Amino acid sequence: MRILLLALSVIILSGCGINEELDSMLLEQHKKKCDDYGFQRGSDAYANCLMRLAEMEDADEQKMLDREAKSKK
C-alpha cells in the first residue's frame, strides 16, 4: 500500500520539479527491500531484485492510469 501511495505521489508531483528526489527515495526503498531479502549489494541477484521491484512499480502505476482512464469514459 505504501508503494502505491508513493507511486501516486510521484505522478501527482511530477510537474513540481522533485522527480529526482522522489526517484532517489524510491530507489532507497527498493535497496532496503532487496537488503531485507538477503541479496548482497553488487551481485547480479541484487541488481535483478532492484529491476524486478522497478518493473512491479511501473506495472502498478500503469494499472492505476488504466483504471483512471476507464473511469473517465
C-alpha positions as a Python dict, from the first residue, in 0.01 Angstrom:
ca = {
    (1, 'M'): (0, 0, 0),
    (2, 'R'): (285, 239, 81),
    (3, 'I'): (439, 178, -259),
    (4, 'L'): (110, 259, -429),
    (5, 'L'): (83, 581, -232),
    (6, 'L'): (440, 668, -320),
    (7, 'A'): (372, 599, -688),
    (8, 'L'): (64, 818, -672),
    (9, 'S'): (272, 1091, -510),
    (10, 'V'): (528, 1062, -789),
    (11, 'I'): (257, 1104, -1050),
    (12, 'I'): (95, 1398, -874),
    (13, 'L'): (421, 1576, -801),
    (14, 'S'): (590, 1500, -1132),
    (15, 'G'): (535, 1856, -1250),
    (16, 'C'): (682, 2009, -937),
    (17, 'G'): (1050, 1952, -1019),
    (18, 'I'): (1117, 1698, -748),
    (19, 'N'): (1117, 1383, -964),
    (20, 'E'): (1482, 1314, -896),
    (21, 'E'): (1432, 1333, -521),
    (22, 'L'): (1129, 1103, -534),
    (23, 'D'): (1312, 861, -764),
    (24, 'S'): (1601, 857, -519),
    (25, 'M'): (1366, 787, -229),
    (26, 'L'): (1200, 506, -421),
    (27, 'L'): (1538, 357, -512),
    (28, 'E'): (1641, 365, -147),
    (29, 'Q'): (1320, 183, -53),
    (30, 'H'): (1392, -78, -319),
    (31, 'K'): (1750, -117, -198),
    (32, 'K'): (1629, -167, 159),
    (33, 'K'): (1380, -428, 46),
    (34, 'C'): (1648, -618, -151),
    (35, 'D'): (1879, -592, 151),
    (36, 'D'): (1600, -731, 369),
    (37, 'Y'): (1555, -1020, 124),
    (38, 'G'): (1919, -1104, 186),
    (39, 'F'): (2068, -1015, -151),
    (40, 'Q'): (2428, -896, -147),
    (41, 'R'): (2482, -547, -291),
    (42, 'G'): (2676, -556, -615),
    (43, 'S'): (2561, -906, -706),
    (44, 'D'): (2359, -998, -1014),
    (45, 'A'): (2081, -1118, -784),
    (46, 'Y'): (2071, -778, -613),
    (47, 'A'): (2053, -599, -949),
    (48, 'N'): (1776, -833, -1058),
    (49, 'C'): (1589, -765, -735),
    (50, 'L'): (1607, -389, -797),
    (51, 'M'): (1498, -436, -1156),
    (52, 'R'): (1201, -655, -1061),
    (53, 'L'): (1085, -406, -796),
    (54, 'A'): (1105, -124, -1051),
    (55, 'E'): (911, -332, -1303),
    (56, 'M'): (643, -406, -1045),
    (57, 'E'): (626, -37, -957),
    (58, 'D'): (583, 54, -1324),
    (59, 'A'): (312, -212, -1367),
    (60, 'D'): (123, -82, -1062),
    (61, 'E'): (145, 273, -1196),
    (62, 'Q'): (18, 162, -1536),
    (63, 'K'): (-276, -23, -1379),
    (64, 'M'): (-368, 289, -1186),
    (65, 'L'): (-352, 501, -1501),
    (66, 'D'): (-560, 245, -1691),
    (67, 'R'): (-826, 245, -1418),
    (68, 'E'): (-831, 624, -1421),
    (69, 'A'): (-871, 632, -1799),
    (70, 'K'): (-1156, 379, -1785),
    (71, 'S'): (-1338, 578, -1518),
    (72, 'K'): (-1330, 888, -1738),
    (73, 'K'): (-1509, 712, -2025),
}
